[in-house]
Amino acid sequence: MRDVDRGIGLSYRAAIRLEPWGPDDLPLLEKCLGDPAMMEHLGGPESAEKIAERQALYERPDSKQFKIVDEESGKSVGWVGYWEREWRGEPVYEIGWSVIPAFQGRGIAGAAAGEAIERARVDGEHRYLYAYPSVNNEPSNAVCRKLGFTLLGLTDYEYPKGNLLRCNDWRLDLFAGGSR
Ligand SMILES: CC(C)(COP(=O)(O)OP(=O)(O)OC[C@H]1O[C@@H](n2cnc3c(N)ncnc32)[C@H](O)[C@@H]1OP(=O)(O)O)[C@@H](O)C(=O)NCCC(=O)NCCS
């Protein structure tokens, strides 16, 4: 673990790297989105059709969706990505993350999200990046807290369509503490 990225509030990093999401990464996406335990706070597992749809989107070179690779074992251990959305009338980024059970609790989500946030900051497209973990998703809320997000309050988030989740509304200012 290294002491880096104080600018975005990250106090350490596990040894991981991000790689572009590739054509061979469907099994990893299935482990992340098709497993009921992994999707406990996200409205339940996604169907094979939905996962295949996502795979096609993630493979696009401009998708901003990444595979998380554990440096020590060389294994693919999860997904992190960000995308544009509108929130309260403003274009913003939203971020999401997922780490397979065998590799959880080692700081991997925090490190991977820190890397992705750095990329979003360098893109320079939007000032604010949001995350909306369910209020009961303790590890995900802990990741937001340790990366320096500000908790704005509670919100109802529709995910998947037709299913309302009670979520925390976390926001990170990508322009704070940088060169802007
Ligand atoms: C959320 C998720 C990505 C976290 O992955 P991870 O690699 O284990 O996360 P990290 O190790 O970086 O950090 C987890 C943090 O949660 C904390 N945590 C774990 N369980 C906790 C609990 N029950 N209460 C409070 N904090 C908890 C850990 O202590 C750690 O914080 P710390 O580093 O300050 O000690 C992983 O649990 C996951 O993939 N879940 C399923 C998918 C999901 O819910 N994605 C998020 C959607 S918003």
The ligand as an SDF file (V2000), in Angstrom:
LIG
                    3D

 48 50  0  0  0  0  0  0  0  0999 V2000
  -18.7010   -2.7440   -2.5560 C   0  0  0  0  0  0  0  0  0  0  0  0
  -17.4780   -3.5860   -2.9580 C   0  0  0  0  0  0  0  0  0  0  0  0
  -17.0690   -3.2260   -4.3770 C   0  0  0  0  0  0  0  0  0  0  0  0
  -16.3320   -3.2890   -1.9870 C   0  0  0  0  0  0  0  0  0  0  0  0
  -15.1720   -3.9790   -2.4640 O   0  0  0  0  0  0  0  0  0  0  0  0
  -13.8620   -4.1670   -1.5650 P   0  0  0  0  0  0  0  0  0  0  0  0
  -12.7060   -4.3650   -2.4840 O   0  0  0  0  0  0  0  0  0  0  0  0
  -14.1230   -5.1930   -0.5440 O   0  0  0  0  0  0  0  0  0  0  0  0
  -13.7680   -2.7310   -0.8910 O   0  0  0  0  0  0  0  0  0  0  0  0
  -12.5170   -2.1510   -0.0730 P   0  0  0  0  0  0  0  0  0  0  0  0
  -11.7550   -3.2830    0.5190 O   0  0  0  0  0  0  0  0  0  0  0  0
  -11.8070   -1.1600   -0.9460 O   0  0  0  0  0  0  0  0  0  0  0  0
  -13.2460   -1.3120    1.0420 O   0  0  0  0  0  0  0  0  0  0  0  0
  -14.2960   -1.8650    1.7560 C   0  0  0  0  0  0  0  0  0  0  0  0
  -14.4950   -0.9660    2.9630 C   0  0  0  0  0  0  0  0  0  0  0  0
  -15.7440   -1.3090    3.5220 O   0  0  0  0  0  0  0  0  0  0  0  0
  -15.5610   -1.5220    4.8820 C   0  0  0  0  0  0  0  0  0  0  0  0
  -16.6180   -2.4290    5.3160 N   0  0  0  0  0  0  0  0  0  0  0  0
  -16.8080   -3.6860    4.9080 C   0  0  0  0  0  0  0  0  0  0  0  0
  -17.8860   -4.2070    5.5130 N   0  0  0  0  0  0  0  0  0  0  0  0
  -18.3670   -3.2280    6.3350 C   0  0  0  0  0  0  0  0  0  0  0  0
  -19.4420   -3.1450    7.2350 C   0  0  0  0  0  0  0  0  0  0  0  0
  -20.2890   -4.1550    7.4020 N   0  0  0  0  0  0  0  0  0  0  0  0
  -19.6360   -1.9800    7.8920 N   0  0  0  0  0  0  0  0  0  0  0  0
  -18.8150   -0.9290    7.7110 C   0  0  0  0  0  0  0  0  0  0  0  0
  -17.7500   -0.9410    6.8490 N   0  0  0  0  0  0  0  0  0  0  0  0
  -17.5550   -2.0850    6.1810 C   0  0  0  0  0  0  0  0  0  0  0  0
  -14.1830   -2.0740    5.0200 C   0  0  0  0  0  0  0  0  0  0  0  0
  -13.6770   -1.9320    6.3160 O   0  0  0  0  0  0  0  0  0  0  0  0
  -13.4410   -1.1930    4.0180 C   0  0  0  0  0  0  0  0  0  0  0  0
  -13.1600    0.0730    4.5750 O   0  0  0  0  0  0  0  0  0  0  0  0
  -11.6680    0.4310    5.0930 P   0  0  0  0  0  0  0  0  0  0  0  0
  -10.7450    0.2200    3.9470 O   0  0  0  0  0  0  0  0  0  0  0  0
  -11.7760    1.8420    5.5250 O   0  0  0  0  0  0  0  0  0  0  0  0
  -11.3910   -0.5380    6.1900 O   0  0  0  0  0  0  0  0  0  0  0  0
  -17.8130   -5.1020   -2.8920 C   0  0  0  0  0  0  0  0  0  0  0  0
  -18.3340   -5.3950   -1.6200 O   0  0  0  0  0  0  0  0  0  0  0  0
  -18.8050   -5.5450   -3.9610 C   0  0  0  0  0  0  0  0  0  0  0  0
  -18.4230   -5.7780   -5.0970 O   0  0  0  0  0  0  0  0  0  0  0  0
  -20.0820   -5.6500   -3.6030 N   0  0  0  0  0  0  0  0  0  0  0  0
  -21.0840   -6.1010   -4.5720 C   0  0  0  0  0  0  0  0  0  0  0  0
  -21.3340   -5.0780   -5.6670 C   0  0  0  0  0  0  0  0  0  0  0  0
  -21.7250   -3.7200   -5.1240 C   0  0  0  0  0  0  0  0  0  0  0  0
  -22.4860   -3.6160   -4.1680 O   0  0  0  0  0  0  0  0  0  0  0  0
  -21.1960   -2.6690   -5.7490 N   0  0  0  0  0  0  0  0  0  0  0  0
  -21.4350   -1.3100   -5.3520 C   0  0  0  0  0  0  0  0  0  0  0  0
  -22.6790   -0.7560   -5.9000 C   0  0  0  0  0  0  0  0  0  0  0  0
  -22.9410    0.9230   -5.3380 S   0  0  0  0  0  0  0  0  0  0  0  0
  1  2  1  0
  2  3  1  0
  2  4  1  0
  2 36  1  0
  4  5  1  0
  5  6  1  0
  6  7  2  0
  6  8  1  0
  6  9  1  0
  9 10  1  0
 10 11  2  0
 10 12  1  0
 10 13  1  0
 13 14  1  0
 14 15  1  0
 15 16  1  0
 15 30  1  0
 16 17  1  0
 17 18  1  0
 17 28  1  0
 18 19  1  0
 18 27  1  0
 19 20  2  0
 20 21  1  0
 21 22  1  0
 21 27  2  0
 22 23  1  0
 22 24  2  0
 24 25  1  0
 25 26  2  0
 26 27  1  0
 28 29  1  0
 28 30  1  0
 30 31  1  0
 31 32  1  0
 32 33  2  0
 32 34  1  0
 32 35  1  0
 36 37  1  0
 36 38  1  0
 38 39  2  0
 38 40  1  0
 40 41  1  0
 41 42  1  0
 42 43  1  0
 43 44  2  0
 43 45  1  0
 45 46  1  0
 46 47  1  0
 47 48  1  0
M  END
$$$$
